[in-house]
Amino acid sequence: MKPRRNSVFLPKRRHLTSLALAAGLAFALPQGASWAQSAPQEVKVAVVVPLSGPWARNGELHLKGAQLAADDINKAGGIKALGGAKIKLIAVDAGDTVEKAKNAAQRMLADEPDLVGATGAFASSFTLAITEMTERAKLPFLTLSYSDQINERGFHNVFQTSPTANAQAAVTLPILEKLSKDATGTAPKTVGIIMDNTASPASFTKEMRASGFKEAGMELVVDEVFTPPLADATSMVQKLRNARPDLLFVLTTNVPDTKLILEKMNEMRLGQGRIPVVTNGGHMGAPELLKVTDKSILEGVMVVIANWSGKGHEEISAAFRERFNEPWMPQDSVSTYGDVWVFKEAMEKAGSADRVKVAEAIRSMDTDQNAAKYYAGGRLKFDEKGRRVGAETVVLQWIDGEPLPVYPPSLAVREPIWPKKK
């Protein structure tokens, strides 16, 4: 694949922005007519993400990954089962509150009744609200969001490509114990948590709090929960300095809050490996974080995450970097890249752009080929709840100013390093 040139990406912070990759009207196929004469010239897929407010950067990265996929599909001939129909992206700004996200979904469904599917919404709280709307409309929705609540509601058209927060949490402590033992000879005995009160951090820590820490022989000595955005981290970090846990979870959902906490830790001489820090979520690998935070403060910070570009993604990563002038292809982008390909393959399988048939085609998928390779674990199959079977948890680590996958081995490009407590 050749890198793209002379293409401009201009996300609009509007409720609905059409990213038209082709134009045309969709017609029903009359009996005896040919696909070449009357197949739809375009099929619409929505990308519903925050494009304003504190999560706007992550929404932008979602949108860029989807745009690259749509371009690749369209340049390769579009949806062949639909006579070469092109994918047209519809960008929807979910805003910065649950209420705004819900309203955006309602407007999207009213204004774009011919949508084939949608992907988004980054923040789990937003995804929960948006999918209440899309489920009623029988619109298939693919999401990277982590919260276990998303697919505990009996929905049939919501597909979660990530390992859930609980699933990530279940494997995180054993991985961290091993890393600590390999580096220091002992497992962590005390642990701290600084987290916001959104859905994903709550899910991530639920099982740890209930039994995980106890089973691992860890005592929770710092437990601080805040409502984003965070105005001042001083009191929380002061408690951290007094307790000095062997391991710290910093679980935030936006870059400004993460920056504030890590810088305050550094100011109080707790950063740069003095306490091993484990984080969670796509924003912790976003290029924006390095733009606003000194790389020395990020050095050694680990990120538990659902997906990332790594081994086997060299070609699309290079195209992404050149196309959008980004330093790497993060979780948000590689996942929506895969999502658009999932819709493409579902339409090919269904031979239709009907959303009900497309959802059924997604439910019946079971492959390790094509779109499957863009998700950690390399398998594309969803269980009866809509969760992806075999979804693996990824661990990144900031090394020399770049978040690199260090786990699982199938994706890893570096060996992990355990920051020793100082």
C-alpha positions as CSV (number, residue, x, y, z in Angstrom):
1,M,0.0,0.0,0.0
2,K,1.3,3.4,-0.9
3,P,1.1,6.2,1.7
4,R,-1.5,8.8,0.9
5,R,-0.5,12.3,-0.3
6,N,-2.1,15.6,-0.8
7,S,-5.2,14.8,1.4
8,V,-6.5,17.1,4.0
9,F,-8.3,16.1,7.2
10,L,-10.6,18.8,8.6
11,P,-12.8,17.5,11.5
12,K,-15.7,19.9,12.1
13,R,-16.9,20.4,15.6
14,R,-20.6,20.1,14.7
15,H,-23.3,17.8,15.6
16,L,-23.4,16.3,12.1
17,T,-20.6,16.7,9.6
18,S,-20.6,14.7,6.4
19,L,-17.3,13.4,5.3
20,A,-18.3,12.6,1.8
21,L,-16.1,10.1,0.1
22,A,-18.6,9.7,-2.8
23,A,-22.1,11.0,-3.6
24,G,-25.2,9.5,-4.9
25,L,-28.7,8.1,-4.2
26,A,-29.5,4.6,-3.1
27,F,-32.3,2.8,-5.0
28,A,-33.9,-0.6,-4.5
29,L,-32.9,-3.1,-7.1
30,P,-35.7,-3.8,-9.5
31,Q,-36.4,-7.4,-10.5
32,G,-34.1,-8.3,-13.4
33,A,-32.0,-5.1,-13.2
34,S,-28.2,-5.2,-13.0
35,W,-26.1,-4.1,-10.0
36,A,-24.1,-1.9,-12.3
37,Q,-27.3,0.1,-13.2
38,S,-29.0,0.4,-9.9
39,A,-26.8,-0.5,-6.9
40,P,-26.4,2.3,-4.3
41,Q,-23.5,4.6,-5.1
42,E,-22.8,5.2,-1.4
43,V,-23.4,3.6,1.9
44,K,-23.3,5.6,5.1
45,V,-21.4,4.7,8.3
46,A,-21.4,7.1,11.2
47,V,-18.5,7.8,13.5
48,V,-20.0,9.1,16.8
49,V,-17.3,10.5,19.1
50,P,-16.5,13.6,21.1
51,L,-15.3,16.3,18.7
52,S,-15.6,19.1,21.3
53,G,-14.6,19.3,25.0
54,P,-11.9,17.4,26.9
55,W,-12.2,14.2,24.9
56,A,-12.1,15.9,21.5
57,R,-8.6,14.7,20.7
58,N,-9.5,11.0,21.1
59,G,-12.6,11.6,19.0
60,E,-10.4,13.1,16.3
61,L,-8.1,10.0,16.4
62,H,-11.2,7.7,16.0
63,L,-12.3,9.7,13.0
64,K,-8.9,9.6,11.3
65,G,-8.7,5.8,11.6
66,A,-12.2,5.5,10.1
67,Q,-11.3,7.9,7.3
68,L,-8.2,6.0,6.3
69,A,-10.2,2.7,6.2
70,A,-12.9,4.3,4.1
71,D,-10.3,5.7,1.7
72,D,-8.6,2.3,1.4
73,I,-11.9,0.5,0.8
74,N,-13.2,3.0,-1.8
75,K,-9.9,3.1,-3.7
76,A,-9.9,-0.7,-3.8
77,G,-13.3,-0.7,-5.5
78,G,-15.8,-0.1,-2.7
79,I,-18.4,-2.7,-1.7
80,K,-18.2,-5.2,-4.5
81,A,-21.5,-7.0,-3.6
82,L,-23.2,-3.6,-4.0
83,G,-21.8,-2.8,-7.4
84,G,-18.8,-0.9,-6.0
85,A,-20.8,1.4,-3.7
86,K,-18.5,3.8,-1.8
87,I,-18.4,4.2,2.0
88,K,-19.4,7.7,3.1
89,L,-18.6,8.7,6.7
90,I,-20.9,10.8,8.8
91,A,-19.1,12.4,11.7
92,V,-21.2,13.1,14.7
93,D,-20.0,15.2,17.7
94,A,-21.0,13.4,20.9
95,G,-20.0,16.5,22.9
96,D,-18.7,16.5,26.4
97,T,-21.7,15.2,28.5
98,V,-23.9,12.2,28.5
99,E,-26.9,14.3,27.7
100,K,-25.2,15.9,24.7
101,A,-24.2,12.4,23.5
102,K,-27.7,11.1,23.8
103,N,-29.1,14.2,21.9
104,A,-26.5,13.8,19.2
105,A,-27.5,10.2,18.7
106,Q,-31.2,11.2,18.4
107,R,-30.4,13.8,15.8
108,M,-28.2,11.5,13.9
109,L,-30.9,8.8,13.6
110,A,-33.4,11.4,12.5
111,D,-31.2,13.2,10.0
112,E,-29.6,10.0,8.5
113,P,-32.3,7.4,8.3
114,D,-30.3,5.4,5.8
115,L,-27.3,4.7,8.0
116,V,-25.9,1.2,7.6
117,G,-24.0,1.2,11.0
118,A,-22.0,3.3,13.4
119,T,-18.8,3.2,15.4
120,G,-17.7,5.2,18.5
121,A,-18.1,6.6,21.2
122,F,-14.8,6.5,23.2
123,A,-16.1,7.3,26.7
124,S,-18.1,4.4,28.1
125,S,-20.6,6.7,29.7
126,F,-21.4,8.2,26.3
127,T,-21.5,4.8,24.6
128,L,-24.1,3.6,27.1
129,A,-26.3,6.6,26.3
130,I,-25.8,6.5,22.5
131,T,-26.5,2.8,22.2
132,E,-29.8,3.1,24.0
133,M,-30.8,5.1,20.9
134,T,-29.1,3.0,18.2
135,E,-30.5,-0.3,19.6
136,R,-34.0,0.9,19.3
137,A,-33.3,1.8,15.7
138,K,-31.7,-1.6,15.1
139,L,-28.5,0.1,13.9
140,P,-25.4,-2.0,14.4
141,F,-22.9,-0.2,16.6
142,L,-19.2,-1.2,17.0
143,T,-17.4,0.2,20.0
144,L,-14.0,0.1,21.7
145,S,-15.5,1.3,25.0
146,Y,-14.6,-0.9,27.9
147,S,-17.5,-0.8,30.4
148,D,-19.0,-4.2,31.2
149,Q,-22.4,-2.5,31.4
150,I,-22.5,-1.9,27.7
151,N,-23.3,-5.5,26.8
152,E,-25.1,-6.5,30.0
153,R,-28.4,-5.0,28.8
154,G,-29.6,-7.7,26.5
155,F,-29.0,-5.7,23.3
156,H,-28.6,-7.4,20.0
157,N,-26.9,-4.7,17.8
158,V,-24.1,-3.5,20.0
159,F,-20.7,-5.1,19.3
160,Q,-17.8,-4.6,21.8
161,T,-14.4,-5.2,20.1
162,S,-12.4,-4.6,23.3
163,P,-11.9,-6.8,26.3
164,T,-14.2,-5.3,28.9
165,A,-12.9,-3.4,31.9
166,N,-13.4,-6.4,34.2
167,A,-11.7,-8.7,31.8
168,Q,-8.7,-6.3,31.5
169,A,-8.6,-6.0,35.3
170,A,-8.7,-9.8,35.8
171,V,-5.5,-10.2,33.8
172,T,-3.8,-7.0,34.9
173,L,-2.8,-7.9,38.4
174,P,-1.2,-11.3,37.5
175,I,0.8,-9.6,34.7
176,L,2.0,-6.8,37.1
177,E,2.9,-9.3,39.8
178,K,5.1,-11.2,37.4
179,L,6.8,-8.1,36.1
180,S,7.5,-7.0,39.7
181,K,8.9,-10.4,40.7
182,D,11.1,-10.5,37.7
183,A,12.5,-7.1,38.4
184,T,12.7,-6.9,42.2
185,G,12.1,-10.5,43.4
186,T,8.9,-9.6,45.2
187,A,5.3,-8.8,44.3
188,P,3.7,-5.5,45.3
189,K,2.2,-5.5,48.8
190,T,0.5,-2.1,48.8
191,V,-1.4,-0.3,46.1
192,G,-3.0,3.1,45.5
193,I,-5.8,4.3,43.2
194,I,-6.4,7.8,41.8
195,M,-9.3,7.7,39.4
196,D,-12.2,9.6,38.0
197,N,-15.8,8.5,38.5
198,T,-16.7,7.7,34.9
199,A,-18.0,4.3,33.9
200,S,-14.8,2.7,32.6
201,P,-12.5,3.3,35.6
202,A,-15.4,2.1,37.8
203,S,-15.7,-1.1,35.9
204,F,-11.9,-1.5,35.7
205,T,-11.5,-1.4,39.5
206,K,-14.7,-3.2,40.5
207,E,-13.3,-6.7,40.7
208,M,-10.0,-5.5,42.0
209,R,-11.7,-3.8,44.9
210,A,-14.1,-6.8,45.5
211,S,-11.5,-9.5,45.6
212,G,-8.5,-9.0,43.3
213,F,-6.3,-7.0,45.7
214,K,-7.0,-9.4,48.5
215,E,-6.3,-12.5,46.4
216,A,-3.0,-10.9,45.3
217,G,-2.0,-10.1,48.8
218,M,-2.2,-6.3,48.2
219,E,-3.5,-3.7,50.6
220,L,-5.3,-0.7,49.2
221,V,-3.7,2.3,51.0
222,V,-4.7,5.2,48.8
223,D,-8.2,5.4,47.3
224,E,-9.0,8.8,45.7
225,V,-12.0,9.3,43.3
226,F,-12.8,12.7,41.6
227,T,-15.2,14.1,39.1
228,P,-13.6,15.3,35.8
229,P,-12.3,17.8,34.9
230,L,-9.8,17.9,37.8
231,A,-8.9,21.4,39.1
232,D,-6.1,20.5,41.5
233,A,-4.3,17.3,42.3
234,T,-2.4,18.5,45.3
235,S,-4.4,16.9,48.1
236,M,-4.6,13.5,46.3
237,V,-0.9,13.4,45.6
238,Q,-0.1,14.5,49.1
239,K,-1.9,11.4,50.4
240,L,0.1,9.3,47.9
241,R,3.3,10.8,49.2
242,N,2.4,9.9,52.8
243,A,1.5,6.3,51.9
244,R,4.1,5.5,49.2
245,P,2.4,2.4,47.8
246,D,4.4,-0.2,45.9
247,L,2.1,0.2,42.9
248,L,-0.2,3.0,41.7
249,F,-3.2,3.0,39.4
250,V,-3.9,6.4,37.8
251,L,-7.2,5.9,36.0
252,T,-8.4,9.0,34.2
253,T,-10.3,9.4,30.9
254,N,-8.7,12.6,29.5
255,V,-5.3,14.1,28.9
256,P,-5.6,17.3,31.0
257,D,-6.4,15.3,34.2
258,T,-3.6,12.8,33.5
259,K,-1.1,15.6,32.9
260,L,-2.1,17.4,36.1
261,I,-1.7,14.2,38.3
262,L,1.6,13.1,36.8
263,E,3.2,16.6,37.0
264,K,2.1,17.0,40.6
265,M,3.6,13.6,41.3
266,N,6.9,14.7,39.7
267,E,6.8,18.0,41.7
268,M,6.5,16.0,44.9
269,R,9.3,13.7,43.9
270,L,7.0,10.7,43.3
271,G,7.4,10.5,39.5
272,Q,9.9,9.2,37.0
273,G,9.8,5.6,38.3
274,R,9.8,6.3,42.0
275,I,6.4,4.6,42.2
276,P,5.5,2.2,39.3
277,V,2.4,3.8,37.7
278,V,-0.2,1.8,35.7
279,T,-2.9,3.6,33.7
280,N,-5.8,2.5,31.5
281,G,-7.4,3.9,28.4
282,G,-6.7,5.2,24.9
283,H,-5.9,8.7,26.0
284,M,-2.8,7.4,27.8
285,G,-1.2,6.6,24.4
286,A,-2.5,9.6,22.5
287,P,0.1,11.7,20.8
288,E,-1.4,14.7,22.5
289,L,-0.2,13.5,25.8
290,L,3.5,13.8,24.7
291,K,2.8,17.3,23.2
292,V,1.7,18.6,26.6
293,T,3.7,16.5,29.0
294,D,7.5,16.1,29.2
295,K,8.6,12.7,28.1
296,S,10.7,12.2,31.2
297,I,7.5,12.4,33.3
298,L,5.9,9.7,31.2
299,E,9.0,7.4,31.1
300,G,8.1,3.9,32.4
301,V,4.4,4.6,32.8
302,M,2.5,1.5,31.8
303,V,-0.9,1.5,30.0
304,V,-3.4,-1.3,30.1
305,I,-5.4,-1.0,27.0
306,A,-7.7,-2.9,24.6
307,N,-5.9,-2.4,21.3
308,W,-2.8,-0.9,19.6
309,S,-0.9,-0.9,16.4
310,G,2.2,-3.1,16.6
311,K,3.6,-6.2,15.0
312,G,1.9,-6.9,11.8
313,H,0.5,-3.4,11.3
314,E,3.6,-1.8,9.9
315,E,2.0,-0.9,6.5
316,I,-1.2,0.8,7.7
317,S,0.8,2.5,10.5
318,A,3.2,4.1,8.0
319,A,0.3,5.2,5.9
320,F,-1.5,6.7,8.9
321,R,1.6,8.6,10.1
322,E,2.2,10.1,6.7
323,R,-1.4,10.9,5.9
324,F,-2.2,12.7,9.1
325,N,1.2,13.7,10.3
326,E,0.8,11.7,13.5
327,P,3.8,10.1,15.3
328,W,2.0,6.7,15.7
329,M,-1.3,4.9,15.1
330,P,-3.0,4.6,18.5
331,Q,-5.8,2.4,19.8
332,D,-8.5,4.8,18.8
333,S,-7.4,4.9,15.2
334,V,-6.5,1.2,14.6
335,S,-9.8,0.1,16.1
336,T,-12.0,2.3,14.0
337,Y,-9.9,1.4,11.0
338,G,-10.9,-2.2,11.7
339,D,-14.5,-1.3,12.4
340,V,-15.1,0.2,9.0
341,W,-13.6,-2.9,7.5
342,V,-16.0,-5.0,9.6
343,F,-18.9,-3.1,8.1
344,K,-17.5,-3.5,4.6
345,E,-17.1,-7.3,5.1
346,A,-20.6,-7.6,6.6
347,M,-22.2,-5.8,3.6
348,E,-20.2,-8.1,1.3
349,K,-21.5,-11.1,3.2
350,A,-25.1,-9.9,3.4
351,G,-25.1,-8.6,-0.2
352,S,-27.1,-5.7,1.2
353,A,-26.8,-2.3,2.9
354,D,-29.9,-3.1,5.0
355,R,-28.9,-2.5,8.7
356,V,-30.7,-5.5,10.0
357,K,-29.0,-7.8,7.5
358,V,-25.7,-6.2,8.2
359,A,-26.1,-6.7,11.9
360,E,-26.9,-10.4,11.3
361,A,-23.8,-10.7,9.2
362,I,-21.6,-9.3,12.0
363,R,-23.2,-11.7,14.5
364,S,-22.3,-14.7,12.3
365,M,-18.7,-13.7,11.7
366,D,-16.0,-16.1,12.8
367,T,-12.6,-15.4,11.2
368,D,-9.0,-14.6,11.8
369,Q,-8.5,-13.0,8.4
370,N,-9.0,-9.5,7.0
371,A,-10.5,-7.1,9.5
372,A,-9.7,-9.5,12.4
373,K,-6.0,-8.6,12.2
374,Y,-6.7,-5.1,13.4
375,Y,-7.8,-6.2,16.9
376,A,-5.6,-7.7,19.6
377,G,-6.1,-11.4,19.7
378,G,-6.7,-11.6,16.0
379,R,-10.1,-13.2,16.0
380,L,-13.4,-11.6,14.8
381,K,-16.3,-13.4,16.5
382,F,-18.9,-12.1,18.9
383,D,-20.6,-14.0,21.6
384,E,-24.3,-13.9,22.4
385,K,-23.9,-10.7,24.4
386,G,-22.0,-9.0,21.5
387,R,-18.5,-9.2,23.1
388,R,-15.6,-10.2,20.9
389,V,-14.4,-13.7,21.6
390,G,-10.6,-14.0,22.3
391,A,-10.1,-10.2,22.8
392,E,-6.7,-9.8,24.4
393,T,-5.5,-7.2,26.8
394,V,-2.6,-5.0,25.6
395,V,0.1,-3.5,27.8
396,L,2.0,-0.5,26.6
397,Q,4.9,1.2,28.2
398,W,6.3,4.7,27.6
399,I,9.9,4.2,26.6
400,D,12.0,7.1,25.2
401,G,9.0,9.2,24.4
402,E,6.8,6.6,22.7
403,P,4.1,4.2,24.0
404,L,5.2,0.8,22.8
405,P,3.3,-2.5,23.0
406,V,5.1,-4.9,25.4
407,Y,2.2,-7.4,25.7
408,P,0.9,-9.7,24.3
409,P,3.8,-11.3,22.4
410,S,1.8,-11.4,19.2
411,L,1.7,-7.6,19.2
412,A,4.7,-6.6,21.2
413,V,7.7,-4.7,19.8
414,R,9.7,-4.4,23.0
415,E,10.3,-6.3,26.3
416,P,8.6,-4.7,29.3
417,I,10.6,-2.9,32.0
418,W,9.4,-2.7,35.6
419,P,10.2,0.8,37.1
420,K,11.9,0.2,40.4
421,K,10.6,2.0,43.4
422,K,13.0,4.7,44.6
